[in-house]
Amino acid sequence: MLVIVINPRPVRADVSSYHIQRLGMHVEIIPCLTNMLSMLTNGSQTVHLVLIEEEVWDQDSLVFVDKLRNLNHKIPPKLLLLLNSICQSNLLSCPPIATKPLRMNTLAGALGGNEDNARNGESVELSSSKLLAGRKILVVDDNIVNRRVTKVSLMRYGAEVECANTVTKAISLLKLPHSFDACFMDIQMPEMGG
C-alpha cells in the first residue's frame, strides 16, 4: 500500500514515515497539497491513504478535497488530518482526524473502515487483528504472568505464539533452521540474561 505524508517539515515527516514503514507500507513525503494533486493526476500509482499535517490544512484545502474526489479515472485515497491533540482542533469541514503519535490501529481503521469512524477517540472496527497473521513468535520469560500477557497481546494481532521459560530452551528452539519470525526475550533471567 502507498501512503503519502504531506508535511513541509522533513524531520517530522521522517518520523511519520518511519512508523508507517514499520507496518510494511510504502511511504512518500510531499511538502504541500498542490504537489499531491499533481502526483495523483499524472501518476500511475494507486495512493491508498494521505496523511495531512495540521499546519498544511487551511480553507483552500477544501478545494483540494473536492478536486481529489472528482478525479474521474481513479478511486480517491482516504484522507486523515494529523493533529498533536484532538482537543486543540477547531477545524471545520476537515477530513477524519488522527492524533499523533500514529498508532497501528488508527492506520488500520482508516484503511479498512469507513471515514466516519477513523478518529482515535471513537470506537473503530479495526482490521489490526490480522496484522501478524501467519507470523510465528517466540516469547522467552521466566515470569509466567509476563509470558501469558505477552502471548495474549500478540495473539490479538493474529500471531502464533510459542513460549519458553528459560534461555536454554529458547536457544534450542532457535537453532537453525527455525520457523520463528521474531523473538521477545526478557533481558534479566536466572541462568543467562536475554
N, CA and C of each residue as an Amber inpcrd file, in Angstrom:
protein
   582
   0.8410000  -1.1830000   0.0000000   0.0000000   0.0000000   0.0000000
   0.8790000   1.2370000   0.0000000   0.4100000   2.2600000  -0.6550000
   1.1530000   3.5130000  -0.7320000   0.4650000   4.5640000   0.1390000
   1.2300000   5.1470000   1.0450000   0.7470000   6.2040000   1.9270000
   1.5430000   7.4640000   1.6240000   0.8570000   8.5800000   1.4490000
   1.5120000   9.8690000   1.2180000   1.4150000  10.6860000   2.4960000
   2.5430000  11.2340000   2.9220000   2.5840000  12.1300000   4.0800000
   2.8150000  13.5320000   3.5530000   1.8730000  14.4310000   3.8200000
   2.0190000  15.8210000   3.3940000   2.4730000  16.6300000   4.5950000
   3.7500000  16.9850000   4.5670000   4.3530000  17.6820000   5.6990000
   5.5410000  18.4900000   5.1910000   5.5510000  19.8090000   5.4080000
   6.6550000  20.6340000   4.9220000   7.9200000  20.5300000   5.7790000
   7.8190000  19.8890000   6.9390000   8.9820000  19.7800000   7.8280000
   9.5940000  18.3840000   7.6940000  10.7940000  18.2950000   7.1140000
  11.4030000  16.9930000   6.8100000  11.5860000  16.0690000   8.0130000
  11.9900000  16.6000000   9.1530000  12.2500000  15.7350000  10.3090000
  10.9530000  15.1070000  10.8010000   9.9050000  15.9090000  10.9350000
   8.6150000  15.3660000  11.3840000   8.0390000  14.3940000  10.3640000
   8.2230000  14.7040000   9.0870000   7.7450000  13.8030000   8.0370000
   8.4790000  12.4670000   8.1060000   9.7740000  12.5080000   8.3970000
  10.5560000  11.2750000   8.5120000  10.0740000  10.4150000   9.6840000
   9.6860000  11.0490000  10.7850000   9.1840000  10.3030000  11.9460000
   7.8820000   9.5870000  11.5790000   6.9590000  10.2980000  10.9350000
   5.7070000   9.6680000  10.4990000   5.9950000   8.5470000   9.5180000
   6.9010000   8.7970000   8.5940000   7.2660000   7.8000000   7.5880000
   7.8220000   6.5360000   8.2350000   8.6600000   6.7090000   9.2450000
   9.2590000   5.5630000   9.9450000   8.1700000   4.6620000  10.5400000
   7.1990000   5.2480000  11.2110000   6.1410000   4.4580000  11.8490000
   5.2730000   3.7350000  10.8170000   5.0300000   4.3680000   9.6940000
   4.2070000   3.7490000   8.6580000   4.9660000   2.6100000   7.9830000
   6.2590000   2.8190000   7.7050000   7.0700000   1.7780000   7.0660000
   7.1940000   0.5440000   7.9440000   7.1850000   0.7240000   9.2550000
   7.2420000  -0.4250000  10.1610000   6.0320000  -1.3350000   9.9970000
   4.9420000  -0.8070000   9.4500000   3.7480000  -1.6060000   9.2080000
   3.7620000  -2.2430000   7.8230000   4.8670000  -2.0800000   7.0980000
   5.0130000  -2.7150000   5.7950000   4.4100000  -1.9240000   4.6440000
   4.1890000  -0.6380000   4.8490000   3.6180000   0.1930000   3.7800000
   4.7040000   1.0590000   3.1620000   4.5270000   1.3860000   1.8980000
   5.4410000   2.2860000   1.1960000   5.0090000   3.7240000   1.4780000
   5.9740000   4.6060000   1.7180000   5.6520000   5.9860000   2.0760000
   6.3720000   6.9500000   1.1490000   5.6490000   7.9760000   0.7270000
   6.2680000   9.0930000   0.0100000   5.9160000  10.3640000   0.7600000
   6.9000000  11.2580000   0.8570000   6.7020000  12.5290000   1.5640000
   6.5940000  13.6430000   0.5370000   5.5610000  14.4680000   0.7050000
   5.3220000  15.5970000  -0.1930000   5.1110000  16.8310000   0.6840000
   5.7040000  17.9790000   0.3090000   5.6200000  19.1550000   1.1860000
   4.2990000  19.9040000   1.1660000   3.4850000  19.7720000   0.0900000
   2.2540000  20.5660000   0.0390000   1.1530000  19.8510000  -0.7350000
  -0.0730000  20.3390000  -0.5640000  -1.2430000  19.7360000  -1.2020000
  -1.2060000  19.8540000  -2.7180000  -0.6590000  20.9520000  -3.2360000
  -0.5950000  21.1500000  -4.6830000   0.2320000  20.0480000  -5.3410000
   1.3810000  19.7380000  -4.7510000   2.2260000  18.6600000  -5.2860000
   1.4870000  17.3260000  -5.2530000   0.6920000  17.1240000  -4.2190000
  -0.0530000  15.8830000  -4.0780000  -1.0730000  15.7290000  -5.2050000
  -1.7880000  16.7850000  -5.4990000  -2.8000000  16.7200000  -6.5360000
  -2.1760000  16.4460000  -7.9060000  -1.0560000  17.1070000  -8.2050000
  -0.4050000  16.8510000  -9.4930000   0.1250000  15.4200000  -9.5580000
   0.5840000  14.8810000  -8.4470000   1.0570000  13.4930000  -8.4290000
  -0.0910000  12.5360000  -8.7220000  -1.2510000  12.7730000  -8.1220000
  -2.4000000  11.9050000  -8.3420000  -2.9360000  12.0250000  -9.7690000
  -2.8760000  13.2160000 -10.3190000  -3.3860000  13.4350000 -11.6680000
  -2.4730000  12.8030000 -12.7140000  -1.1580000  12.9430000 -12.5310000
  -0.1970000  12.4950000 -13.5380000   0.3080000  11.0710000 -13.3310000
   0.3060000  10.5980000 -12.1060000   0.9420000   9.3210000 -11.8010000
   0.0750000   8.1190000 -12.1070000   0.7480000   6.9710000 -12.1590000
   0.0320000   5.7220000 -12.4110000  -0.1220000   4.8900000 -11.1430000
   0.4850000   5.3550000 -10.0390000   0.4050000   4.6170000  -8.7900000
  -0.9360000   4.8530000  -8.1030000  -1.4000000   3.8360000  -7.3950000
  -2.6080000   3.9810000  -6.5930000  -2.2070000   4.3890000  -5.1850000
  -2.6980000   5.5180000  -4.7390000  -2.4370000   6.0040000  -3.3860000
  -3.6050000   5.5700000  -2.5140000  -3.3040000   4.8800000  -1.4080000
  -4.3580000   4.3570000  -0.5410000  -4.7390000   5.3140000   0.5770000
  -3.7630000   6.0610000   1.0910000  -4.0120000   6.9170000   2.2480000
  -3.1440000   8.1590000   2.1530000  -3.7280000   9.3160000   2.4990000
  -2.9930000  10.5800000   2.5440000  -3.0870000  11.1170000   3.9640000
  -1.9270000  11.3330000   4.5930000  -1.8650000  11.9050000   5.9320000
  -1.4430000  13.3630000   5.8010000  -2.3290000  14.2750000   6.2190000
  -2.0900000  15.7020000   6.0610000  -1.7670000  16.3140000   7.4130000
  -0.6240000  16.9470000   7.5200000  -0.2170000  17.6240000   8.7510000
  -1.1340000  18.8220000   8.9990000  -1.4950000  19.0590000  10.2430000
  -2.4450000  20.1260000  10.5890000  -2.0250000  21.4870000  10.0390000
  -0.7410000  21.8030000  10.0970000  -0.3040000  23.1310000   9.6450000
  -0.4690000  23.3240000   8.1340000  -0.6180000  22.2460000   7.3880000
  -0.8250000  22.3240000   5.9430000  -2.2890000  22.6040000   5.6270000
  -3.1720000  22.2000000   6.5420000  -4.6100000  22.3280000   6.3010000
  -5.0690000  23.7750000   6.5080000  -5.7650000  24.3290000   5.5060000
  -6.3450000  25.6710000   5.6200000  -7.6470000  25.7020000   4.8180000
  -8.2280000  26.8750000   4.6580000  -9.5090000  26.9740000   3.9440000
  -9.4010000  26.5120000   2.4950000  -8.2380000  26.7490000   1.8750000
  -8.0490000  26.3260000   0.4840000  -7.9740000  24.8080000   0.3550000
  -7.7740000  24.1270000   1.4400000  -7.6650000  22.6730000   1.4020000
  -8.9720000  22.0120000   0.9940000 -10.0950000  22.6680000   1.2540000
 -11.3830000  22.1140000   0.8360000 -11.4570000  21.9950000  -0.6810000
 -10.8260000  22.9520000  -1.3860000 -10.7640000  22.8910000  -2.8460000
  -9.9750000  21.6520000  -3.2590000  -8.8930000  21.3780000  -2.5480000
  -8.0760000  20.1870000  -2.8160000  -8.9130000  18.9140000  -2.6600000
  -9.6820000  18.8330000  -1.5890000 -10.5040000  17.6450000  -1.3370000
 -11.5390000  17.4750000  -2.4430000 -12.1710000  18.5720000  -2.8760000
 -13.1480000  18.4830000  -3.9700000 -12.4940000  17.9810000  -5.2500000
 -11.3190000  18.5250000  -5.5840000 -10.6190000  18.0820000  -6.7910000
 -10.2280000  16.6130000  -6.6750000  -9.8200000  16.2220000  -5.4980000
  -9.4090000  14.8330000  -5.2600000 -10.5800000  13.8780000  -5.4770000
 -11.7440000  14.2520000  -4.9890000 -12.9250000  13.3960000  -5.1240000
 -13.4490000  13.3520000  -6.5550000 -13.0970000  14.3560000  -7.3600000
 -13.5980000  14.4200000  -8.7280000 -12.6320000  13.8540000  -9.7640000
 -11.5830000  13.1970000  -9.3320000 -10.6950000  12.5430000 -10.2890000
 -11.4690000  11.3950000 -10.9290000 -11.7060000  11.5040000 -12.2180000
 -12.5880000  10.5560000 -12.8940000 -12.0370000   9.1400000 -12.9690000
 -10.7700000   9.0000000 -13.3000000 -10.2240000   7.6830000 -13.6170000
  -9.6490000   6.9470000 -12.4140000  -9.7060000   7.5390000 -11.2390000
  -9.0950000   6.8960000 -10.0770000 -10.0150000   6.9250000  -8.8720000
  -9.8110000   5.9340000  -8.0080000 -10.5090000   5.9270000  -6.7260000
  -9.7270000   6.8450000  -5.8000000 -10.3670000   7.8610000  -5.2150000
  -9.6100000   8.7790000  -4.3620000  -9.1180000   8.0790000  -3.0950000
  -7.9200000   8.4450000  -2.6420000  -7.3950000   7.8370000  -1.4190000
  -8.1450000   8.3350000  -0.1960000  -8.0350000   7.5920000   0.8910000
  -8.6120000   8.0390000   2.1600000  -7.7080000   9.1390000   2.7190000
  -8.3080000  10.0940000   3.4250000  -7.5720000  11.2180000   4.0000000
  -7.6410000  11.1720000   5.5130000  -6.5370000  11.5270000   6.1580000
  -6.5130000  11.7010000   7.6100000  -5.7510000  12.9820000   7.9150000
  -6.2970000  13.7920000   8.7840000  -5.6340000  15.0040000   9.2340000
  -4.8970000  14.6870000  10.5270000  -3.5840000  14.9410000  10.5710000
  -2.7720000  14.6290000  11.7470000  -2.7150000  15.8170000  12.6970000
  -3.1270000  15.5850000  13.9470000  -3.1020000  16.6360000  14.9650000
  -2.2360000  16.1960000  16.1390000  -1.6740000  17.1770000  16.8390000
  -0.9370000  16.8540000  18.0640000  -1.8920000  16.4940000  19.1890000
  -3.0640000  17.1160000  19.1910000  -4.0590000  16.8360000  20.2280000
  -5.4360000  17.0510000  19.6370000  -6.3310000  16.1210000  19.8750000
  -7.6860000  16.2270000  19.3030000  -8.4640000  17.3710000  19.9510000
  -8.1370000  17.7330000  21.2000000  -8.8930000  18.7930000  21.8770000
  -8.5080000  20.1770000  21.3700000  -7.3510000  20.2960000  20.6930000
  -6.9640000  21.6150000  20.2030000  -7.5190000  21.8900000  18.8050000
  -8.2610000  20.9330000  18.2760000  -8.7870000  21.1070000  16.9230000
 -10.1080000  21.8430000  16.9400000 -10.1570000  22.9430000  16.2090000
 -11.4210000  23.6290000  15.9860000 -11.6300000  23.7740000  14.4850000
 -11.0740000  22.8130000  13.7380000 -11.1720000  22.8490000  12.2910000
 -12.5260000  22.3100000  11.8590000 -13.1680000  23.0310000  10.9750000
 -14.4520000  22.5920000  10.4580000 -14.2650000  22.0400000   9.0510000
 -15.1420000  21.1650000   8.6420000 -15.1150000  20.5870000   7.3000000
 -13.7610000  20.0040000   6.9470000 -13.1860000  19.2830000   7.8760000
 -11.8920000  18.6630000   7.6130000 -12.0630000  17.1590000   7.4960000
 -11.0380000  16.4770000   6.9730000 -11.1220000  15.0180000   6.8940000
 -11.1320000  14.4100000   8.2940000 -11.3260000  13.1030000   8.3970000
 -11.2210000  12.4490000   9.7090000  -9.8660000  12.7780000  10.3550000
  -9.8540000  12.7810000  11.6860000  -8.6840000  13.2280000  12.4350000
  -7.9780000  12.0400000  13.0850000  -6.6500000  12.0930000  13.0730000
  -5.8220000  11.1270000  13.8070000  -4.8500000  11.9250000  14.6510000
  -4.7160000  11.5560000  15.9160000  -3.7520000  12.2510000  16.7670000
  -2.4070000  11.5540000  16.7000000  -1.3690000  12.3500000  16.9210000
  -0.0160000  11.8040000  16.9470000   0.3470000  11.4620000  18.3860000
   1.1760000  10.4750000  18.6090000   1.8670000   9.6760000  17.5990000
   0.9080000   8.7300000  16.9040000   1.2430000   8.4030000  15.6600000
   0.4070000   7.4900000  14.8810000   0.3610000   6.1360000  15.5480000
  -0.8200000   5.5460000  15.5370000  -0.9820000   4.2060000  16.1050000
  -1.3340000   3.2380000  14.9950000  -0.9380000   2.0140000  15.1960000
  -1.2090000   0.9800000  14.2150000  -2.7080000   0.8520000  13.9600000
  -3.5090000   0.8700000  15.0350000  -4.9490000   0.6840000  14.8540000
  -5.5930000   1.8670000  14.1490000  -5.0050000   3.0650000  14.2480000
  -5.5390000   4.2240000  13.5450000  -5.4060000   4.0300000  12.0440000
  -4.2180000   3.6060000  11.6040000  -3.9920000   3.3860000  10.1750000
  -4.8250000   2.2210000   9.6660000  -4.8990000   1.1640000  10.4530000
  -5.6900000   0.0040000  10.0470000  -7.1600000   0.3820000   9.9290000
  -7.6570000   1.1660000  10.8750000  -9.0440000   1.5990000  10.8310000
  -9.3190000   2.5080000   9.6440000  -8.3600000   3.3790000   9.3300000
  -8.5370000   4.2900000   8.1960000  -8.5500000   3.5280000   6.8790000
  -7.7200000   2.5300000   6.7660000  -7.6400000   1.7750000   5.5150000
  -8.7270000   0.7360000   5.3920000  -9.1730000   0.1970000   6.5450000
 -10.1450000  -0.8850000   6.4850000 -11.5580000  -0.4660000   6.7780000
 -11.7350000   0.6400000   7.5070000 -13.0750000   1.0560000   7.9130000
 -13.5690000   2.1780000   7.0410000 -14.6860000   2.7870000   7.4660000
 -15.1740000   3.9280000   6.6960000 -14.6680000   5.2120000   7.3210000
 -14.7920000   6.3060000   6.5900000 -14.1940000   7.5660000   7.0150000
 -14.8360000   8.1410000   8.2680000 -16.0740000   7.7690000   8.5520000
 -16.7700000   8.3670000   9.6890000 -16.2300000   7.9060000  11.0280000
 -15.5450000   6.7450000  11.0620000 -15.0590000   6.2720000  12.3580000
 -13.5470000   6.1310000  12.3830000 -12.8510000   7.0580000  11.7220000
 -11.4010000   6.9850000  11.7000000 -10.7560000   7.8620000  12.7690000
 -11.5190000   8.3380000  13.7180000 -10.9460000   9.1550000  14.7900000
 -10.4530000   8.2540000  15.9120000  -9.3160000   8.6410000  16.5060000
  -8.7220000   7.8210000  17.5580000  -9.6390000   7.6370000  18.7500000
 -10.3940000   8.6580000  19.1140000 -11.1460000   8.6170000  20.3470000
 -12.4360000   7.8330000  20.2660000 -12.8630000   7.4310000  19.0940000
 -14.1340000   6.7330000  18.9600000 -13.8790000   5.2470000  18.7620000
 -14.9200000   4.4400000  19.0200000 -14.7500000   3.0150000  18.7910000
 -14.6950000   2.7710000  17.2970000 -13.6870000   2.0240000  16.8690000
 -13.4240000   1.8110000  15.4580000 -13.3570000   0.3180000  15.1980000
 -14.0070000  -0.1590000  14.1360000 -13.8470000  -1.5420000  13.7080000
 -12.4570000  -1.6390000  13.1200000 -11.5790000  -2.3580000  13.7730000
 -10.1890000  -2.4140000  13.3390000  -9.8910000  -3.7080000  12.6090000
  -9.0310000  -3.6010000  11.6220000  -8.5780000  -4.7870000  10.9190000
  -7.2070000  -5.2100000  11.4200000  -6.7850000  -4.6850000  12.5560000
  -5.4610000  -4.9960000  13.0860000  -5.3770000  -6.3990000  13.6700000
  -6.5190000  -7.0820000  13.8350000  -6.4960000  -8.4260000  14.4080000
  -5.7920000  -9.4160000  13.4910000  -5.5600000  -9.0430000  12.2660000
  -4.8740000  -9.9200000  11.3210000  -3.4960000  -9.3830000  10.9480000
  -3.0360000  -8.3660000  11.6390000  -1.7650000  -7.7310000  11.2920000
  -0.5900000  -8.7060000  11.3460000  -0.5820000  -9.6120000  12.3240000
   0.5140000 -10.5780000  12.4640000   0.1010000 -11.9850000  12.0340000
  -0.9840000 -12.0930000  11.2720000  -1.4470000 -13.4080000  10.8250000
  -0.3470000 -14.1130000  10.0390000  -0.1410000 -15.3820000  10.3560000
   0.8900000 -16.1630000   9.6730000   2.2770000 -15.9930000  10.2560000
   2.4270000 -15.1500000  11.2650000   3.7300000 -14.9200000  11.9010000
   3.8440000 -15.7860000  13.1450000   5.0120000 -16.3810000  13.3240000
   5.2560000 -17.2050000  14.5000000   6.2610000 -16.4820000  15.3850000
   5.9130000 -16.2970000  16.6500000   6.7370000 -15.5140000  17.5740000
   7.0480000 -16.3380000  18.8150000   8.3130000 -16.2860000  19.2300000
   8.7570000 -16.9540000  20.4510000   8.8370000 -15.9230000  21.5700000
   8.2300000 -16.2460000  22.7220000   8.2760000 -15.3740000  23.8990000
   9.0660000 -16.1110000  24.9770000  10.1410000 -15.4640000  25.4730000
  11.0110000 -16.0870000  26.4720000  11.0190000 -15.2130000  27.7220000
  10.5360000 -15.7880000  28.8270000  10.4990000 -15.0520000  30.0940000
  10.3720000 -16.0680000  31.2230000  11.0650000 -15.8320000  32.3280000
  10.9750000 -16.7460000  33.4600000   9.7310000 -16.4760000  34.3110000
   9.0680000 -15.3500000  34.0760000   7.8740000 -14.9830000  34.8340000
   6.6360000 -15.4230000  34.0530000   5.8460000 -16.3100000  34.6480000
   4.6860000 -16.8870000  33.9590000   3.6500000 -15.8300000  33.5910000
   3.4650000 -14.8250000  34.4460000   2.4810000 -13.7690000  34.1590000
   2.9220000 -12.9710000  32.9320000   4.2020000 -12.6020000  32.8780000
   4.7170000 -11.8600000  31.7160000   4.5480000 -12.6710000  30.4310000
   4.8140000 -13.9740000  30.4920000   4.6610000 -14.8320000  29.3070000
   3.2120000 -14.8270000  28.8290000   2.2880000 -14.9930000  29.7760000
   0.8710000 -15.0550000  29.3980000   0.3680000 -13.7420000  28.8230000
   0.7380000 -12.6300000  29.4570000   0.2870000 -11.3170000  28.9770000
   0.8400000 -11.0500000  27.5800000   2.1180000 -11.3260000  27.3830000
   2.7310000 -11.1040000  26.0790000   2.1020000 -12.0010000  25.0220000
   1.8790000 -13.2530000  25.3790000   1.2790000 -14.2050000  24.4400000
  -0.1030000 -13.7370000  23.9980000  -0.9490000 -13.3850000  24.9600000
  -2.3100000 -12.9390000  24.6390000  -2.2760000 -11.6650000  23.7970000
  -1.3840000 -10.7370000  24.1410000  -1.2800000  -9.4840000  23.3820000
  -0.9200000  -9.7450000  21.9270000   0.0410000 -10.6090000  21.6920000
   0.4650000 -10.9120000  20.3200000  -0.5920000 -11.7090000  19.5580000
  -1.2960000 -12.5870000  20.2600000  -2.3420000 -13.3740000  19.6110000
  -3.5010000 -12.4970000  19.1510000  -3.7330000 -11.3750000  19.8360000
  -4.7920000 -10.4420000  19.4170000  -4.5430000  -9.9180000  18.0120000
  -3.2670000  -9.8560000  17.6160000  -2.9100000  -9.3840000  16.2840000
  -2.7590000 -10.5390000  15.3010000  -3.1470000 -11.7420000  15.7060000
  -3.1590000 -12.8720000  14.8030000  -1.9050000 -13.7270000  14.7900000
  -0.9450000 -13.4580000  15.6620000   0.3060000 -14.2220000  15.6760000
   0.1120000 -15.5910000  16.3090000   0.9150000 -16.5430000  15.8580000
   1.0170000 -17.8450000  16.5140000   2.1730000 -17.7040000  17.5000000
   1.9400000 -17.9820000  18.7770000   2.9320000 -17.7090000  19.8110000
   3.3330000 -18.9850000  20.5330000   4.6480000 -19.1580000  20.6960000
   5.1800000 -20.2480000  21.5000000   5.9900000 -19.6140000  22.6270000
   5.9600000 -20.2290000  23.8180000   6.6500000 -19.6630000  24.9680000
   7.7330000 -20.6040000  25.4790000   8.7640000 -19.9890000  26.0570000
   9.8310000 -20.7360000  26.7260000  10.1200000 -20.0270000  28.0410000
  10.4250000 -20.8190000  29.0920000  10.6750000 -20.1960000  30.3990000
  12.1540000 -20.1050000  30.7490000  13.0410000 -20.6160000  29.8740000
  14.4880000 -20.4970000  30.0990000  15.1840000 -20.1360000  28.7940000
  16.3510000 -19.5300000  28.9220000  17.1370000 -19.1870000  27.7400000
  17.6450000 -20.4560000  27.0550000  17.9680000 -21.4750000  27.8460000
  18.4370000 -22.7420000  27.2730000  17.3860000 -23.3280000  26.3360000
  16.1300000 -23.3350000  26.7780000  15.0500000 -23.8470000  25.9340000
  14.8730000 -22.9690000  24.6970000  14.9830000 -21.6490000  24.8710000
  14.8420000 -20.7180000  23.7420000  15.9190000 -20.9650000  22.6960000
  17.1550000 -21.1430000  23.1550000  18.2620000 -21.3820000  22.2200000
  18.0330000 -22.6650000  21.4290000  17.5350000 -23.7040000  22.1020000
  17.2620000 -24.9460000  21.3820000  16.1480000 -24.7560000  20.3440000
  15.1460000 -23.9370000  20.6660000  14.0640000 -23.6730000  19.7110000
  14.5210000 -22.7900000  18.5460000  15.5430000 -21.9720000  18.7870000
  16.0100000 -21.0360000  17.7690000  17.1770000 -21.5670000  16.9330000
  17.5580000 -22.8210000  17.1410000  18.6140000 -23.4020000  16.3100000
  18.1210000 -23.4900000  14.8710000  19.0160000 -23.1650000  13.9540000
  18.6520000 -23.1870000  12.5370000  18.4450000 -24.6040000  12.0460000
  17.5140000 -24.8720000  11.1860000  16.5100000 -23.9040000  10.7300000
  15.3470000 -23.8360000  11.7190000  14.8850000 -22.6500000  12.0140000
  13.7190000 -22.4920000  12.8790000  12.6290000 -21.7770000  12.0920000
  11.4370000 -21.7470000  12.6430000  10.3050000 -21.1700000  11.9070000
   9.7830000 -19.8730000  12.5220000  10.5560000 -19.2600000  13.4260000
  10.0930000 -18.0420000  14.1000000  10.4020000 -16.8020000  13.2710000
   9.4580000 -15.8630000  13.3000000   9.6600000 -14.5720000  12.6390000
  10.2450000 -13.5520000  13.6000000  10.0320000 -13.7540000  14.9060000
  10.5400000 -12.8170000  15.9100000  10.6420000 -13.5320000  17.2500000
  11.4460000 -12.9460000  18.1430000  11.6090000 -13.4890000  19.4900000
  11.5930000 -12.3290000  20.4830000  10.7020000 -12.4150000  21.4590000
  10.6430000 -11.4370000  22.5430000  11.2810000 -12.0970000  23.7570000
  12.3610000 -11.4970000  24.2820000  13.1030000 -12.1450000  25.3480000
  13.3300000 -11.1900000  26.5210000  13.0740000 -11.7030000  27.7240000
  13.3430000 -10.9640000  28.9590000  14.8540000 -10.7770000  29.0740000
  15.2820000  -9.5940000  29.4260000  16.7190000  -9.3220000  29.4950000
  17.3370000  -9.8240000  30.8080000  16.5270000  -9.9850000  31.8710000
  17.0410000 -10.4560000  33.1550000  16.4040000 -11.7870000  33.5150000
  17.1860000 -12.8580000  33.3010000  16.6980000 -14.1960000  33.6160000
  17.7620000 -14.9100000  34.4390000  17.3790000 -15.9240000  35.2250000
  18.2960000 -16.5340000  36.1990000  19.5980000 -17.1150000  35.6250000
  19.4940000 -18.0720000  34.7030000  20.7080000 -18.7490000  34.2690000
  21.5190000 -17.9670000  33.2560000  20.8330000 -17.1830000  32.4240000
  21.5030000 -16.4020000  31.4010000  20.5580000 -15.2770000  30.9770000
  21.0340000 -14.0710000  30.9280000  20.1900000 -12.9400000  30.5550000
  19.8650000 -12.9440000  29.0680000  18.7440000 -12.3650000  28.7130000
  18.3230000 -12.3090000  27.3130000  19.3180000 -11.6280000  26.4280000
